[in-house]
Amino acid sequence: MSADGNWKITINTPMGARTVNATIKTNGDTFTGSTSSDMGSQDITGAVDGDKLTWSFDITNPMPMKLEFDAKVEGDKMTGNVKLGMFGNAPLSGERA
């Protein structure tokens, strides 16, 4: 499994769908990259476990909270879950951009 590349990820939040554009570069059991969205832009680092990726980052828009991602990559598709701080969980889906 290679998650390397550019991804368009949609998070189905209680406030509607949000899109995050991500760039991922794996290196063994870790990865680095960056994200950009209406919630802001930032560098990310995460873990790789087989076909699974996990990472987190803090946002301030629309309100301050930590987003925790748990995703599975299958070919050019990504599925998973995002923990939205105190607001519970939201499903995510993505595809290579």
Buried (B, 14 or more C-beta within 10 A) or exposed (E): EEBBBEBBBBBEBEEEEBEBBBBBEBEEEEBBBEBEBEBEEEEBEBEBEEBBBBBBBEBEEEEEBEBBBBBBBEEEEBEBBBBBEEEEEBEBBBEBE
